[in-house]
């Protein structure tokens, strides 16, 4: 088992891990970044919608990380 920080105790979490969990919670509970469910018919913009969703999630992660680190 690797330890990156010599004297850390078990249960200490990195800010990045906390921000990731926060982002997941917000995204799942609010549907953050999703533009509605695709319906029947032409769905030619699937790739751009997926890219937009990924961009939204990355933005949300940045906001969560800033909040965890105490930045405004």
LUMLUMDREN-2810 file (N, C-alpha, C; in Angstrom, 1 decimal):
<atoms>
<atom><aa>X</aa><ch>A</ch><at>N</at><xx>0.8</xx><yy>-1.2</yy><zz>0.0</zz></atom>
<atom><aa>X</aa><ch>A</ch><at>CA</at><xx>0.0</xx><yy>0.0</yy><zz>0.0</zz></atom>
<atom><aa>X</aa><ch>A</ch><at>C</at><xx>0.9</xx><yy>1.2</yy><zz>0.0</zz></atom>
<atom><aa>X</aa><ch>A</ch><at>N</at><xx>0.6</xx><yy>2.2</yy><zz>-0.9</zz></atom>
<atom><aa>X</aa><ch>A</ch><at>CA</at><xx>1.5</xx><yy>3.4</yy><zz>-1.0</zz></atom>
<atom><aa>X</aa><ch>A</ch><at>C</at><xx>0.9</xx><yy>4.5</yy><zz>-0.1</zz></atom>
<atom><aa>X</aa><ch>A</ch><at>N</at><xx>1.8</xx><yy>5.2</yy><zz>0.4</zz></atom>
<atom><aa>X</aa><ch>A</ch><at>CA</at><xx>1.4</xx><yy>6.4</yy><zz>1.2</zz></atom>
<atom><aa>X</aa><ch>A</ch><at>C</at><xx>2.2</xx><yy>7.6</yy><zz>0.6</zz></atom>
<atom><aa>X</aa><ch>A</ch><at>N</at><xx>1.4</xx><yy>8.6</yy><zz>0.1</zz></atom>
<atom><aa>X</aa><ch>A</ch><at>CA</at><xx>2.0</xx><yy>9.7</yy><zz>-0.4</zz></atom>
<atom><aa>X</aa><ch>A</ch><at>C</at><xx>2.5</xx><yy>10.7</yy><zz>0.6</zz></atom>
<atom><aa>X</aa><ch>A</ch><at>N</at><xx>1.8</xx><yy>10.7</yy><zz>1.7</zz></atom>
<atom><aa>X</aa><ch>A</ch><at>CA</at><xx>2.1</xx><yy>11.7</yy><zz>2.8</zz></atom>
<atom><aa>X</aa><ch>A</ch><at>C</at><xx>2.5</xx><yy>10.9</yy><zz>4.0</zz></atom>
<atom><aa>X</aa><ch>A</ch><at>N</at><xx>3.7</xx><yy>11.0</yy><zz>4.5</zz></atom>
<atom><aa>X</aa><ch>A</ch><at>CA</at><xx>4.3</xx><yy>10.2</yy><zz>5.5</zz></atom>
<atom><aa>X</aa><ch>A</ch><at>C</at><xx>3.5</xx><yy>10.1</yy><zz>6.8</zz></atom>
<atom><aa>X</aa><ch>A</ch><at>N</at><xx>3.0</xx><yy>11.2</yy><zz>7.4</zz></atom>
<atom><aa>X</aa><ch>A</ch><at>CA</at><xx>2.3</xx><yy>11.1</yy><zz>8.6</zz></atom>
<atom><aa>X</aa><ch>A</ch><at>C</at><xx>0.8</xx><yy>11.3</yy><zz>8.6</zz></atom>
<atom><aa>X</aa><ch>A</ch><at>N</at><xx>0.2</xx><yy>11.0</yy><zz>7.5</zz></atom>
<atom><aa>X</aa><ch>A</ch><at>CA</at><xx>-1.3</xx><yy>11.2</yy><zz>7.5</zz></atom>
<atom><aa>X</aa><ch>A</ch><at>C</at><xx>-2.0</xx><yy>10.0</yy><zz>8.1</zz></atom>
<atom><aa>X</aa><ch>A</ch><at>N</at><xx>-3.1</xx><yy>10.3</yy><zz>8.7</zz></atom>
<atom><aa>X</aa><ch>A</ch><at>CA</at><xx>-3.9</xx><yy>9.3</yy><zz>9.3</zz></atom>
<atom><aa>X</aa><ch>A</ch><at>C</at><xx>-4.9</xx><yy>8.7</yy><zz>8.3</zz></atom>
<atom><aa>X</aa><ch>A</ch><at>N</at><xx>-5.4</xx><yy>7.5</yy><zz>8.6</zz></atom>
<atom><aa>X</aa><ch>A</ch><at>CA</at><xx>-6.4</xx><yy>6.9</yy><zz>7.7</zz></atom>
<atom><aa>X</aa><ch>A</ch><at>C</at><xx>-7.7</xx><yy>7.8</yy><zz>7.8</zz></atom>
<atom><aa>X</aa><ch>A</ch><at>N</at><xx>-8.4</xx><yy>7.9</yy><zz>6.7</zz></atom>
<atom><aa>X</aa><ch>A</ch><at>CA</at><xx>-9.6</xx><yy>8.7</yy><zz>6.8</zz></atom>
<atom><aa>X</aa><ch>A</ch><at>C</at><xx>-9.4</xx><yy>10.1</yy><zz>6.3</zz></atom>
<atom><aa>X</aa><ch>A</ch><at>N</at><xx>-8.2</xx><yy>10.6</yy><zz>6.1</zz></atom>
<atom><aa>X</aa><ch>A</ch><at>CA</at><xx>-7.9</xx><yy>11.9</yy><zz>5.6</zz></atom>
<atom><aa>X</aa><ch>A</ch><at>C</at><xx>-8.1</xx><yy>11.9</yy><zz>4.1</zz></atom>
<atom><aa>X</aa><ch>A</ch><at>N</at><xx>-8.9</xx><yy>12.8</yy><zz>3.6</zz></atom>
<atom><aa>X</aa><ch>A</ch><at>CA</at><xx>-9.2</xx><yy>12.8</yy><zz>2.1</zz></atom>
<atom><aa>X</aa><ch>A</ch><at>C</at><xx>-8.6</xx><yy>14.0</yy><zz>1.5</zz></atom>
<atom><aa>X</aa><ch>A</ch><at>N</at><xx>-8.2</xx><yy>13.8</yy><zz>0.2</zz></atom>
<atom><aa>X</aa><ch>A</ch><at>CA</at><xx>-7.7</xx><yy>15.0</yy><zz>-0.5</zz></atom>
<atom><aa>X</aa><ch>A</ch><at>C</at><xx>-8.8</xx><yy>15.8</yy><zz>-1.0</zz></atom>
<atom><aa>X</aa><ch>A</ch><at>N</at><xx>-8.5</xx><yy>17.1</yy><zz>-1.2</zz></atom>
<atom><aa>X</aa><ch>A</ch><at>CA</at><xx>-9.5</xx><yy>18.1</yy><zz>-1.6</zz></atom>
<atom><aa>X</aa><ch>A</ch><at>C</at><xx>-10.1</xx><yy>17.6</yy><zz>-3.0</zz></atom>
<atom><aa>X</aa><ch>A</ch><at>N</at><xx>-9.3</xx><yy>17.1</yy><zz>-3.8</zz></atom>
<atom><aa>X</aa><ch>A</ch><at>CA</at><xx>-9.8</xx><yy>16.6</yy><zz>-5.1</zz></atom>
<atom><aa>X</aa><ch>A</ch><at>C</at><xx>-10.8</xx><yy>15.5</yy><zz>-5.0</zz></atom>
<atom><aa>X</aa><ch>A</ch><at>N</at><xx>-10.6</xx><yy>14.6</yy><zz>-4.1</zz></atom>
<atom><aa>X</aa><ch>A</ch><at>CA</at><xx>-11.6</xx><yy>13.5</yy><zz>-3.9</zz></atom>
<atom><aa>X</aa><ch>A</ch><at>C</at><xx>-12.9</xx><yy>14.0</yy><zz>-3.3</zz></atom>
<atom><aa>X</aa><ch>A</ch><at>N</at><xx>-12.8</xx><yy>15.0</yy><zz>-2.4</zz></atom>
<atom><aa>X</aa><ch>A</ch><at>CA</at><xx>-14.0</xx><yy>15.6</yy><zz>-1.8</zz></atom>
<atom><aa>X</aa><ch>A</ch><at>C</at><xx>-14.8</xx><yy>16.3</yy><zz>-2.9</zz></atom>
<atom><aa>X</aa><ch>A</ch><at>N</at><xx>-14.1</xx><yy>17.1</yy><zz>-3.7</zz></atom>
<atom><aa>X</aa><ch>A</ch><at>CA</at><xx>-14.7</xx><yy>17.9</yy><zz>-4.8</zz></atom>
<atom><aa>X</aa><ch>A</ch><at>C</at><xx>-15.4</xx><yy>16.9</yy><zz>-5.8</zz></atom>
<atom><aa>X</aa><ch>A</ch><at>N</at><xx>-14.7</xx><yy>15.8</yy><zz>-6.1</zz></atom>
<atom><aa>X</aa><ch>A</ch><at>CA</at><xx>-15.3</xx><yy>14.9</yy><zz>-7.0</zz></atom>
<atom><aa>X</aa><ch>A</ch><at>C</at><xx>-16.6</xx><yy>14.3</yy><zz>-6.5</zz></atom>
<atom><aa>X</aa><ch>A</ch><at>N</at><xx>-16.6</xx><yy>13.9</yy><zz>-5.2</zz></atom>
<atom><aa>X</aa><ch>A</ch><at>CA</at><xx>-17.8</xx><yy>13.4</yy><zz>-4.6</zz></atom>
<atom><aa>X</aa><ch>A</ch><at>C</at><xx>-18.9</xx><yy>14.4</yy><zz>-4.6</zz></atom>
<atom><aa>X</aa><ch>A</ch><at>N</at><xx>-18.6</xx><yy>15.7</yy><zz>-4.3</zz></atom>
<atom><aa>X</aa><ch>A</ch><at>CA</at><xx>-19.5</xx><yy>16.8</yy><zz>-4.3</zz></atom>
<atom><aa>X</aa><ch>A</ch><at>C</at><xx>-20.1</xx><yy>17.0</yy><zz>-5.7</zz></atom>
<atom><aa>X</aa><ch>A</ch><at>N</at><xx>-19.3</xx><yy>16.9</yy><zz>-6.7</zz></atom>
<atom><aa>X</aa><ch>A</ch><at>CA</at><xx>-19.7</xx><yy>17.1</yy><zz>-8.1</zz></atom>
<atom><aa>X</aa><ch>A</ch><at>C</at><xx>-20.7</xx><yy>16.0</yy><zz>-8.5</zz></atom>
<atom><aa>X</aa><ch>A</ch><at>N</at><xx>-20.3</xx><yy>14.8</yy><zz>-8.1</zz></atom>
<atom><aa>X</aa><ch>A</ch><at>CA</at><xx>-21.2</xx><yy>13.6</yy><zz>-8.5</zz></atom>
<atom><aa>X</aa><ch>A</ch><at>C</at><xx>-22.6</xx><yy>13.8</yy><zz>-7.8</zz></atom>
<atom><aa>X</aa><ch>A</ch><at>N</at><xx>-22.6</xx><yy>14.1</yy><zz>-6.5</zz></atom>
<atom><aa>X</aa><ch>A</ch><at>CA</at><xx>-23.8</xx><yy>14.3</yy><zz>-5.8</zz></atom>
<atom><aa>X</aa><ch>A</ch><at>C</at><xx>-24.7</xx><yy>15.4</yy><zz>-6.4</zz></atom>
<atom><aa>X</aa><ch>A</ch><at>N</at><xx>-24.1</xx><yy>16.5</yy><zz>-6.7</zz></atom>
<atom><aa>X</aa><ch>A</ch><at>CA</at><xx>-24.9</xx><yy>17.6</yy><zz>-7.3</zz></atom>
<atom><aa>X</aa><ch>A</ch><at>C</at><xx>-25.4</xx><yy>17.2</yy><zz>-8.7</zz></atom>
<atom><aa>X</aa><ch>A</ch><at>N</at><xx>-24.5</xx><yy>16.6</yy><zz>-9.5</zz></atom>
<atom><aa>X</aa><ch>A</ch><at>CA</at><xx>-24.9</xx><yy>16.3</yy><zz>-10.9</zz></atom>
<atom><aa>X</aa><ch>A</ch><at>C</at><xx>-26.0</xx><yy>15.2</yy><zz>-10.9</zz></atom>
<atom><aa>X</aa><ch>A</ch><at>N</at><xx>-26.0</xx><yy>14.3</yy><zz>-10.0</zz></atom>
<atom><aa>X</aa><ch>A</ch><at>CA</at><xx>-27.0</xx><yy>13.2</yy><zz>-10.0</zz></atom>
<atom><aa>X</aa><ch>A</ch><at>C</at><xx>-28.3</xx><yy>13.7</yy><zz>-9.4</zz></atom>
<atom><aa>X</aa><ch>A</ch><at>N</at><xx>-28.2</xx><yy>14.5</yy><zz>-8.3</zz></atom>
<atom><aa>X</aa><ch>A</ch><at>CA</at><xx>-29.5</xx><yy>14.9</yy><zz>-7.7</zz></atom>
<atom><aa>X</aa><ch>A</ch><at>C</at><xx>-30.2</xx><yy>16.0</yy><zz>-8.4</zz></atom>
<atom><aa>X</aa><ch>A</ch><at>N</at><xx>-29.4</xx><yy>16.8</yy><zz>-9.2</zz></atom>
<atom><aa>X</aa><ch>A</ch><at>CA</at><xx>-30.1</xx><yy>18.0</yy><zz>-9.9</zz></atom>
<atom><aa>X</aa><ch>A</ch><at>C</at><xx>-30.2</xx><yy>17.8</yy><zz>-11.4</zz></atom>
<atom><aa>X</aa><ch>A</ch><at>N</at><xx>-29.5</xx><yy>16.8</yy><zz>-11.9</zz></atom>
<atom><aa>X</aa><ch>A</ch><at>CA</at><xx>-29.5</xx><yy>16.6</yy><zz>-13.4</zz></atom>
<atom><aa>X</aa><ch>A</ch><at>C</at><xx>-28.6</xx><yy>17.7</yy><zz>-14.1</zz></atom>
<atom><aa>X</aa><ch>A</ch><at>N</at><xx>-27.7</xx><yy>18.3</yy><zz>-13.3</zz></atom>
<atom><aa>X</aa><ch>A</ch><at>CA</at><xx>-26.8</xx><yy>19.4</yy><zz>-13.8</zz></atom>
<atom><aa>X</aa><ch>A</ch><at>C</at><xx>-26.2</xx><yy>19.1</yy><zz>-15.2</zz></atom>
<atom><aa>X</aa><ch>A</ch><at>N</at><xx>-26.4</xx><yy>20.0</yy><zz>-16.1</zz></atom>
<atom><aa>X</aa><ch>A</ch><at>CA</at><xx>-25.8</xx><yy>19.9</yy><zz>-17.4</zz></atom>
<atom><aa>X</aa><ch>A</ch><at>C</at><xx>-26.5</xx><yy>19.1</yy><zz>-18.4</zz></atom>
<atom><aa>X</aa><ch>A</ch><at>N</at><xx>-27.5</xx><yy>18.3</yy><zz>-18.0</zz></atom>
<atom><aa>X</aa><ch>A</ch><at>CA</at><xx>-28.3</xx><yy>17.5</yy><zz>-19.0</zz></atom>
<atom><aa>X</aa><ch>A</ch><at>C</at><xx>-29.3</xx><yy>18.4</yy><zz>-19.6</zz></atom>
<atom><aa>X</aa><ch>A</ch><at>N</at><xx>-29.5</xx><yy>18.2</yy><zz>-20.9</zz></atom>
<atom><aa>X</aa><ch>A</ch><at>CA</at><xx>-30.4</xx><yy>19.0</yy><zz>-21.7</zz></atom>
<atom><aa>X</aa><ch>A</ch><at>C</at><xx>-31.7</xx><yy>18.2</yy><zz>-22.0</zz></atom>
<atom><aa>X</aa><ch>A</ch><at>N</at><xx>-32.1</xx><yy>17.4</yy><zz>-21.1</zz></atom>
<atom><aa>X</aa><ch>A</ch><at>CA</at><xx>-33.3</xx><yy>16.6</yy><zz>-21.4</zz></atom>
<atom><aa>X</aa><ch>A</ch><at>C</at><xx>-33.0</xx><yy>15.3</yy><zz>-22.0</zz></atom>
<atom><aa>X</aa><ch>A</ch><at>N</at><xx>-34.0</xx><yy>14.4</yy><zz>-22.0</zz></atom>
<atom><aa>X</aa><ch>A</ch><at>CA</at><xx>-33.8</xx><yy>13.0</yy><zz>-22.5</zz></atom>
<atom><aa>X</aa><ch>A</ch><at>C</at><xx>-34.1</xx><yy>13.0</yy><zz>-24.0</zz></atom>
<atom><aa>X</aa><ch>A</ch><at>N</at><xx>-33.3</xx><yy>12.3</yy><zz>-24.8</zz></atom>
<atom><aa>X</aa><ch>A</ch><at>CA</at><xx>-33.5</xx><yy>12.2</yy><zz>-26.2</zz></atom>
<atom><aa>X</aa><ch>A</ch><at>C</at><xx>-34.8</xx><yy>11.5</yy><zz>-26.4</zz></atom>
<atom><aa>X</aa><ch>A</ch><at>N</at><xx>-35.6</xx><yy>11.9</yy><zz>-27.4</zz></atom>
<atom><aa>X</aa><ch>A</ch><at>CA</at><xx>-36.8</xx><yy>11.3</yy><zz>-27.7</zz></atom>
<atom><aa>X</aa><ch>A</ch><at>C</at><xx>-36.7</xx><yy>10.6</yy><zz>-29.1</zz></atom>
<atom><aa>X</aa><ch>A</ch><at>N</at><xx>-37.9</xx><yy>10.1</yy><zz>-29.6</zz></atom>
<atom><aa>X</aa><ch>A</ch><at>CA</at><xx>-37.9</xx><yy>9.5</yy><zz>-30.9</zz></atom>
<atom><aa>X</aa><ch>A</ch><at>C</at><xx>-37.6</xx><yy>10.5</yy><zz>-31.9</zz></atom>
<atom><aa>X</aa><ch>A</ch><at>N</at><xx>-37.0</xx><yy>10.0</yy><zz>-33.0</zz></atom>
<atom><aa>X</aa><ch>A</ch><at>CA</at><xx>-36.8</xx><yy>10.9</yy><zz>-34.1</zz></atom>
<atom><aa>X</aa><ch>A</ch><at>C</at><xx>-35.3</xx><yy>11.1</yy><zz>-34.4</zz></atom>
<atom><aa>X</aa><ch>A</ch><at>N</at><xx>-34.9</xx><yy>12.2</yy><zz>-35.1</zz></atom>
<atom><aa>X</aa><ch>A</ch><at>CA</at><xx>-33.6</xx><yy>12.4</yy><zz>-35.5</zz></atom>
<atom><aa>X</aa><ch>A</ch><at>C</at><xx>-32.8</xx><yy>12.9</yy><zz>-34.3</zz></atom>
<atom><aa>X</aa><ch>A</ch><at>N</at><xx>-31.6</xx><yy>12.3</yy><zz>-34.1</zz></atom>
<atom><aa>X</aa><ch>A</ch><at>CA</at><xx>-30.8</xx><yy>12.6</yy><zz>-33.0</zz></atom>
<atom><aa>X</aa><ch>A</ch><at>C</at><xx>-29.3</xx><yy>12.9</yy><zz>-33.5</zz></atom>
<atom><aa>X</aa><ch>A</ch><at>N</at><xx>-29.2</xx><yy>13.8</yy><zz>-34.4</zz></atom>
<atom><aa>X</aa><ch>A</ch><at>CA</at><xx>-27.9</xx><yy>14.0</yy><zz>-35.0</zz></atom>
<atom><aa>X</aa><ch>A</ch><at>C</at><xx>-26.9</xx><yy>14.8</yy><zz>-34.2</zz></atom>
<atom><aa>X</aa><ch>A</ch><at>N</at><xx>-27.3</xx><yy>15.4</yy><zz>-33.1</zz></atom>
<atom><aa>X</aa><ch>A</ch><at>CA</at><xx>-26.5</xx><yy>16.2</yy><zz>-32.2</zz></atom>
<atom><aa>X</aa><ch>A</ch><at>C</at><xx>-26.0</xx><yy>15.5</yy><zz>-31.0</zz></atom>
<atom><aa>X</aa><ch>A</ch><at>N</at><xx>-26.0</xx><yy>14.2</yy><zz>-31.0</zz></atom>
<atom><aa>X</aa><ch>A</ch><at>CA</at><xx>-25.6</xx><yy>13.4</yy><zz>-29.8</zz></atom>
<atom><aa>X</aa><ch>A</ch><at>C</at><xx>-24.2</xx><yy>13.7</yy><zz>-29.4</zz></atom>
<atom><aa>X</aa><ch>A</ch><at>N</at><xx>-23.3</xx><yy>13.8</yy><zz>-30.3</zz></atom>
<atom><aa>X</aa><ch>A</ch><at>CA</at><xx>-21.9</xx><yy>14.0</yy><zz>-29.9</zz></atom>
<atom><aa>X</aa><ch>A</ch><at>C</at><xx>-21.7</xx><yy>15.4</yy><zz>-29.3</zz></atom>
<atom><aa>X</aa><ch>A</ch><at>N</at><xx>-22.3</xx><yy>16.4</yy><zz>-29.9</zz></atom>
<atom><aa>X</aa><ch>A</ch><at>CA</at><xx>-22.1</xx><yy>17.8</yy><zz>-29.3</zz></atom>
<atom><aa>X</aa><ch>A</ch><at>C</at><xx>-22.8</xx><yy>17.9</yy><zz>-28.0</zz></atom>
<atom><aa>X</aa><ch>A</ch><at>N</at><xx>-23.9</xx><yy>17.2</yy><zz>-27.8</zz></atom>
<atom><aa>X</aa><ch>A</ch><at>CA</at><xx>-24.6</xx><yy>17.2</yy><zz>-26.5</zz></atom>
<atom><aa>X</aa><ch>A</ch><at>C</at><xx>-23.7</xx><yy>16.5</yy><zz>-25.4</zz></atom>
<atom><aa>X</aa><ch>A</ch><at>N</at><xx>-23.1</xx><yy>15.4</yy><zz>-25.8</zz></atom>
<atom><aa>X</aa><ch>A</ch><at>CA</at><xx>-22.2</xx><yy>14.7</yy><zz>-24.9</zz></atom>
<atom><aa>X</aa><ch>A</ch><at>C</at><xx>-21.0</xx><yy>15.6</yy><zz>-24.5</zz></atom>
<atom><aa>X</aa><ch>A</ch><at>N</at><xx>-20.5</xx><yy>16.3</yy><zz>-25.5</zz></atom>
<atom><aa>X</aa><ch>A</ch><at>CA</at><xx>-19.4</xx><yy>17.2</yy><zz>-25.2</zz></atom>
<atom><aa>X</aa><ch>A</ch><at>C</at><xx>-19.8</xx><yy>18.4</yy><zz>-24.3</zz></atom>
<atom><aa>X</aa><ch>A</ch><at>N</at><xx>-21.0</xx><yy>18.9</yy><zz>-24.6</zz></atom>
<atom><aa>X</aa><ch>A</ch><at>CA</at><xx>-21.5</xx><yy>20.0</yy><zz>-23.7</zz></atom>
<atom><aa>X</aa><ch>A</ch><at>C</at><xx>-21.7</xx><yy>19.5</yy><zz>-22.3</zz></atom>
<atom><aa>X</aa><ch>A</ch><at>N</at><xx>-22.2</xx><yy>18.3</yy><zz>-22.2</zz></atom>
<atom><aa>X</aa><ch>A</ch><at>CA</at><xx>-22.4</xx><yy>17.7</yy><zz>-20.8</zz></atom>
<atom><aa>X</aa><ch>A</ch><at>C</at><xx>-21.1</xx><yy>17.5</yy><zz>-20.1</zz></atom>
<atom><aa>X</aa><ch>A</ch><at>N</at><xx>-20.1</xx><yy>17.0</yy><zz>-20.8</zz></atom>
<atom><aa>X</aa><ch>A</ch><at>CA</at><xx>-18.8</xx><yy>16.9</yy><zz>-20.2</zz></atom>
<atom><aa>X</aa><ch>A</ch><at>C</at><xx>-18.2</xx><yy>18.2</yy><zz>-19.8</zz></atom>
<atom><aa>X</aa><ch>A</ch><at>N</at><xx>-18.4</xx><yy>19.3</yy><zz>-20.6</zz></atom>
<atom><aa>X</aa><ch>A</ch><at>CA</at><xx>-17.9</xx><yy>20.6</yy><zz>-20.3</zz></atom>
<atom><aa>X</aa><ch>A</ch><at>C</at><xx>-18.6</xx><yy>21.1</yy><zz>-19.0</zz></atom>
<atom><aa>X</aa><ch>A</ch><at>N</at><xx>-19.9</xx><yy>20.9</yy><zz>-18.9</zz></atom>
<atom><aa>X</aa><ch>A</ch><at>CA</at><xx>-20.7</xx><yy>21.3</yy><zz>-17.7</zz></atom>
<atom><aa>X</aa><ch>A</ch><at>C</at><xx>-20.1</xx><yy>20.6</yy><zz>-16.5</zz></atom>
<atom><aa>X</aa><ch>A</ch><at>N</at><xx>-19.9</xx><yy>19.3</yy><zz>-16.6</zz></atom>
<atom><aa>X</aa><ch>A</ch><at>CA</at><xx>-19.4</xx><yy>18.6</yy><zz>-15.5</zz></atom>
<atom><aa>X</aa><ch>A</ch><at>C</at><xx>-18.0</xx><yy>19.0</yy><zz>-15.0</zz></atom>
<atom><aa>X</aa><ch>A</ch><at>N</at><xx>-17.1</xx><yy>19.3</yy><zz>-16.0</zz></atom>
<atom><aa>X</aa><ch>A</ch><at>CA</at><xx>-15.8</xx><yy>19.8</yy><zz>-15.7</zz></atom>
<atom><aa>X</aa><ch>A</ch><at>C</at><xx>-15.9</xx><yy>21.2</yy><zz>-15.0</zz></atom>
<atom><aa>X</aa><ch>A</ch><at>N</at><xx>-16.8</xx><yy>22.0</yy><zz>-15.5</zz></atom>
<atom><aa>X</aa><ch>A</ch><at>CA</at><xx>-17.0</xx><yy>23.3</yy><zz>-14.9</zz></atom>
<atom><aa>X</aa><ch>A</ch><at>C</at><xx>-17.5</xx><yy>23.2</yy><zz>-13.4</zz></atom>
<atom><aa>X</aa><ch>A</ch><at>N</at><xx>-18.4</xx><yy>22.3</yy><zz>-13.2</zz></atom>
<atom><aa>X</aa><ch>A</ch><at>CA</at><xx>-19.0</xx><yy>22.0</yy><zz>-11.9</zz></atom>
<atom><aa>X</aa><ch>A</ch><at>C</at><xx>-17.9</xx><yy>21.5</yy><zz>-11.0</zz></atom>
<atom><aa>X</aa><ch>A</ch><at>N</at><xx>-17.0</xx><yy>20.6</yy><zz>-11.5</zz></atom>
<atom><aa>X</aa><ch>A</ch><at>CA</at><xx>-15.9</xx><yy>20.1</yy><zz>-10.7</zz></atom>
<atom><aa>X</aa><ch>A</ch><at>C</at><xx>-15.0</xx><yy>21.2</yy><zz>-10.2</zz></atom>
<atom><aa>X</aa><ch>A</ch><at>N</at><xx>-14.7</xx><yy>22.1</yy><zz>-11.2</zz></atom>
<atom><aa>X</aa><ch>A</ch><at>CA</at><xx>-13.8</xx><yy>23.3</yy><zz>-10.8</zz></atom>
<atom><aa>X</aa><ch>A</ch><at>C</at><xx>-14.5</xx><yy>24.1</yy><zz>-9.7</zz></atom>
<atom><aa>X</aa><ch>A</ch><at>N</at><xx>-15.8</xx><yy>24.3</yy><zz>-9.8</zz></atom>
<atom><aa>X</aa><ch>A</ch><at>CA</at><xx>-16.5</xx><yy>25.1</yy><zz>-8.8</zz></atom>
<atom><aa>X</aa><ch>A</ch><at>C</at><xx>-16.4</xx><yy>24.4</yy><zz>-7.4</zz></atom>
<atom><aa>X</aa><ch>A</ch><at>N</at><xx>-16.6</xx><yy>23.0</yy><zz>-7.5</zz></atom>
<atom><aa>X</aa><ch>A</ch><at>CA</at><xx>-16.6</xx><yy>22.3</yy><zz>-6.2</zz></atom>
<atom><aa>X</aa><ch>A</ch><at>C</at><xx>-15.2</xx><yy>22.3</yy><zz>-5.6</zz></atom>
<atom><aa>X</aa><ch>A</ch><at>N</at><xx>-14.2</xx><yy>22.1</yy><zz>-6.4</zz></atom>
<atom><aa>X</aa><ch>A</ch><at>CA</at><xx>-12.8</xx><yy>22.1</yy><zz>-5.9</zz></atom>
<atom><aa>X</aa><ch>A</ch><at>C</at><xx>-12.5</xx><yy>23.5</yy><zz>-5.3</zz></atom>
<atom><aa>X</aa><ch>A</ch><at>N</at><xx>-12.9</xx><yy>24.6</yy><zz>-5.9</zz></atom>
<atom><aa>X</aa><ch>A</ch><at>CA</at><xx>-12.7</xx><yy>25.9</yy><zz>-5.4</zz></atom>
<atom><aa>X</aa><ch>A</ch><at>C</at><xx>-13.4</xx><yy>26.1</yy><zz>-4.1</zz></atom>
<atom><aa>X</aa><ch>A</ch><at>N</at><xx>-14.6</xx><yy>25.5</yy><zz>-4.0</zz></atom>
<atom><aa>X</aa><ch>A</ch><at>CA</at><xx>-15.4</xx><yy>25.6</yy><zz>-2.7</zz></atom>
<atom><aa>X</aa><ch>A</ch><at>C</at><xx>-14.7</xx><yy>24.8</yy><zz>-1.6</zz></atom>
<atom><aa>X</aa><ch>A</ch><at>N</at><xx>-14.2</xx><yy>23.6</yy><zz>-1.9</zz></atom>
<atom><aa>X</aa><ch>A</ch><at>CA</at><xx>-13.5</xx><yy>22.8</yy><zz>-0.9</zz></atom>
<atom><aa>X</aa><ch>A</ch><at>C</at><xx>-12.2</xx><yy>23.5</yy><zz>-0.4</zz></atom>
<atom><aa>X</aa><ch>A</ch><at>N</at><xx>-11.5</xx><yy>24.1</yy><zz>-1.4</zz></atom>
<atom><aa>X</aa><ch>A</ch><at>CA</at><xx>-10.2</xx><yy>24.7</yy><zz>-1.0</zz></atom>
<atom><aa>X</aa><ch>A</ch><at>C</at><xx>-10.4</xx><yy>26.1</yy><zz>-0.4</zz></atom>
<atom><aa>X</aa><ch>A</ch><at>N</at><xx>-11.7</xx><yy>26.6</yy><zz>-0.3</zz></atom>
<atom><aa>X</aa><ch>A</ch><at>CA</at><xx>-12.0</xx><yy>27.8</yy><zz>0.3</zz></atom>
<atom><aa>X</aa><ch>A</ch><at>C</at><xx>-11.8</xx><yy>29.0</yy><zz>-0.5</zz></atom>
<atom><aa>X</aa><ch>A</ch><at>N</at><xx>-11.7</xx><yy>28.9</yy><zz>-1.9</zz></atom>
<atom><aa>X</aa><ch>A</ch><at>CA</at><xx>-11.6</xx><yy>30.0</yy><zz>-2.8</zz></atom>
<atom><aa>X</aa><ch>A</ch><at>C</at><xx>-12.9</xx><yy>30.5</yy><zz>-3.2</zz></atom>
<atom><aa>X</aa><ch>A</ch><at>N</at><xx>-13.0</xx><yy>31.8</yy><zz>-3.5</zz></atom>
<atom><aa>X</aa><ch>A</ch><at>CA</at><xx>-14.2</xx><yy>32.4</yy><zz>-3.9</zz></atom>
<atom><aa>X</aa><ch>A</ch><at>C</at><xx>-14.2</xx><yy>32.7</yy><zz>-5.4</zz></atom>
</atoms>
